[in-house]
């Protein structure tokens, strides 16, 4: 079967949609974590850590797929500003999919907290214990989470624009 040059490769599409679910779940769990001081916090954190690690691993795999499978071209009539926005936003999405879990891991390390992925799997600390570094990383993690959320909203908006208004095949290239 010949690959369709107007669509992303099947591994890219599978990774995209799996990661979309994980990232949205992660953002909701993270929002729940910062809005509660109840007994739910440890349970939310217990979900947050393994999902973060899964996102990191899948993002690295996805990056490898991106380098080994040429993405479909953008429409030739797409204005230059939209092409630049598409390219730039994808660079930022990849950067945040990798940076956010690493910052979270570094933050927990600097805070002196064990990074328990699940029972029996504890990640090694990547930074020494330092409460000042922990504070800065916690601030950065939260700020970047808001930026990530806004970037995702823009990504969804652009996808809907291509699907419903332009109807130019961009949405179809990643759908199903």
BALUM-488119 format. One record per residue (C-alpha): chain; y, x negated, z; residue in three letters. Coordinates in steps of 0.02 Angstrom, whole numbers. Each point is the difference from the previous one (the first is absolute). Example, Ala and Ser with C-alpha at 12.3 -4.5 7.8 and 13.67 -1.06 7.14 Angstrom:
2
<node "A" <-225 -615 390> "ala"> <node "A" <172 -69 -33> "ser"> 
***
This chain:
176
<node "A" <0 0 0> "unk"> <node "A" <168 -71 -52> "unk"> <node "A" <136 3 133> "unk"> <node "A" <147 114 -36> "unk"> <node "A" <156 -110 -17> "unk"> <node "A" <110 146 52> "unk"> <node "A" <-83 12 172> "unk"> <node "A" <-21 -114 148> "unk"> <node "A" <-174 -73 19> "unk"> <node "A" <-120 107 102> "unk"> <node "A" <-3 -123 148> "unk"> <node "A" <191 6 6> "unk"> <node "A" <1 190 0> "unk"> <node "A" <-132 12 136> "unk"> <node "A" <91 -128 108> "unk"> <node "A" <167 87 -29> "unk"> <node "A" <-59 170 60> "unk"> <node "A" <-104 -67 146> "unk"> <node "A" <146 -104 58> "unk"> <node "A" <121 146 -23> "unk"> <node "A" <-103 101 124> "unk"> <node "A" <-13 -146 122> "unk"> <node "A" <185 -45 -10> "unk"> <node "A" <56 180 25> "unk"> <node "A" <-120 16 147> "unk"> <node "A" <66 -163 70> "unk"> <node "A" <181 56 -13> "unk"> <node "A" <-41 164 88> "unk"> <node "A" <-99 -89 135> "unk"> <node "A" <141 -126 22> "unk"> <node "A" <127 141 15> "unk"> <node "A" <-112 81 130> "unk"> <node "A" <-13 -163 96> "unk"> <node "A" <188 -24 15> "unk"> <node "A" <30 181 46> "unk"> <node "A" <-122 13 144> "unk"> <node "A" <-20 -74 172> "unk"> <node "A" <-151 108 36> "unk"> <node "A" <-184 -40 16> "unk"> <node "A" <-12 16 -190> "unk"> <node "A" <81 -170 -27> "unk"> <node "A" <-159 -105 26> "unk"> <node "A" <-98 112 -119> "unk"> <node "A" <135 -13 -133> "unk"> <node "A" <5 -189 21> "unk"> <node "A" <-190 -5 -13> "unk"> <node "A" <17 80 -173> "unk"> <node "A" <156 -98 -50> "unk"> <node "A" <-78 -173 13> "unk"> <node "A" <-157 23 -108> "unk"> <node "A" <95 100 -131> "unk"> <node "A" <130 -139 -6> "unk"> <node "A" <-136 -129 -27> "unk"> <node "A" <-80 108 -134> "unk"> <node "A" <168 16 -89> "unk"> <node "A" <22 -190 6> "unk"> <node "A" <-172 -33 -73> "unk"> <node "A" <16 135 -132> "unk"> <node "A" <175 -59 -48> "unk"> <node "A" <-66 -176 -30> "unk"> <node "A" <-142 71 -105> "unk"> <node "A" <124 110 -92> "unk"> <node "A" <110 -149 -36> "unk"> <node "A" <-150 -92 -73> "unk"> <node "A" <-39 152 -108> "unk"> <node "A" <181 5 -57> "unk"> <node "A" <-10 -183 -54> "unk"> <node "A" <-165 24 -92> "unk"> <node "A" <33 169 -82> "unk"> <node "A" <156 23 -105> "unk"> <node "A" <95 158 50> "unk"> <node "A" <50 122 -137> "unk"> <node "A" <173 -26 -74> "unk"> <node "A" <145 107 55> "unk"> <node "A" <70 118 -132> "unk"> <node "A" <105 -92 -128> "unk"> <node "A" <143 124 19> "unk"> <node "A" <12 -21 190> "unk"> <node "A" <177 -57 45> "unk"> <node "A" <15 -181 56> "unk"> <node "A" <59 50 174> "unk"> <node "A" <-157 106 24> "unk"> <node "A" <-111 -142 -62> "unk"> <node "A" <84 -118 124> "unk"> <node "A" <-20 130 139> "unk"> <node "A" <-184 24 -42> "unk"> <node "A" <-37 -186 -2> "unk"> <node "A" <103 -37 156> "unk"> <node "A" <-71 145 99> "unk"> <node "A" <-177 -53 -41> "unk"> <node "A" <36 -177 60> "unk"> <node "A" <70 74 161> "unk"> <node "A" <-150 116 21> "unk"> <node "A" <-122 -145 -16> "unk"> <node "A" <106 -108 116> "unk"> <node "A" <4 135 133> "unk"> <node "A" <-185 43 -17> "unk"> <node "A" <-35 -181 45> "unk"> <node "A" <145 -39 117> "unk"> <node "A" <-12 154 112> "unk"> <node "A" <-178 -33 62> "unk"> <node "A" <37 -186 20> "unk"> <node "A" <158 36 99> "unk"> <node "A" <-96 124 108> "unk"> <node "A" <-136 -130 30> "unk"> <node "A" <129 -134 40> "unk"> <node "A" <95 120 114> "unk"> <node "A" <-156 43 99> "unk"> <node "A" <-44 -185 11> "unk"> <node "A" <174 -46 62> "unk"> <node "A" <-11 142 126> "unk"> <node "A" <-161 -72 68> "unk"> <node "A" <-97 156 -47> "unk"> <node "A" <-176 -12 -69> "unk"> <node "A" <-15 65 -178> "unk"> <node "A" <-152 111 18> "unk"> <node "A" <-52 64 -170> "unk"> <node "A" <-149 92 72> "unk"> <node "A" <-120 -31 142> "unk"> <node "A" <-72 -174 -23> "unk"> <node "A" <130 -60 -127> "unk"> <node "A" <154 -80 73> "unk"> <node "A" <114 -97 -116> "unk"> <node "A" <63 -171 49> "unk"> <node "A" <185 -14 45> "unk"> <node "A" <107 -71 -140> "unk"> <node "A" <148 -41 113> "unk"> <node "A" <13 -65 177> "unk"> <node "A" <53 118 138> "unk"> <node "A" <191 13 -2> "unk"> <node "A" <88 158 58> "unk"> <node "A" <160 -40 -96> "unk"> <node "A" <-96 -20 -164> "unk"> <node "A" <-96 159 44> "unk"> <node "A" <164 94 18> "unk"> <node "A" <67 -61 -167> "unk"> <node "A" <-163 38 -89> "unk"> <node "A" <-9 173 77> "unk"> <node "A" <177 35 -62> "unk"> <node "A" <-44 -69 -174> "unk"> <node "A" <-162 100 -7> "unk"> <node "A" <92 161 41> "unk"> <node "A" <144 -32 -119> "unk"> <node "A" <-116 -46 -143> "unk"> <node "A" <-105 155 35> "unk"> <node "A" <154 107 -32> "unk"> <node "A" <37 -100 -158> "unk"> <node "A" <-181 21 -55> "unk"> <node "A" <10 187 30> "unk"> <node "A" <159 13 -105> "unk"> <node "A" <-77 -106 -137> "unk"> <node "A" <-153 112 -2> "unk"> <node "A" <110 155 -14> "unk"> <node "A" <87 -82 -148> "unk"> <node "A" <-169 -43 -77> "unk"> <node "A" <-60 179 18> "unk"> <node "A" <166 63 -70> "unk"> <node "A" <-15 -115 -151> "unk"> <node "A" <-181 55 -28> "unk"> <node "A" <53 183 3> "unk"> <node "A" <146 -38 -115> "unk"> <node "A" <-119 -78 -127> "unk"> <node "A" <-129 139 21> "unk"> <node "A" <113 152 -1> "unk"> <node "A" <160 -48 -90> "unk"> <node "A" <-31 -144 -120> "unk"> <node "A" <-185 41 -29> "unk"> <node "A" <-18 -174 -72> "unk"> <node "A" <-176 -48 58> "unk"> <node "A" <55 -112 144> "unk"> <node "A" <-72 118 131> "unk"> <node "A" <-158 26 -102> "unk"> <node "A" <-26 -189 -7> "unk"> <node "A" <-38 -2 188> "unk"> <node "A" <-64 178 26> "unk"> <node "A" <-186 27 18> "unk"> 
***
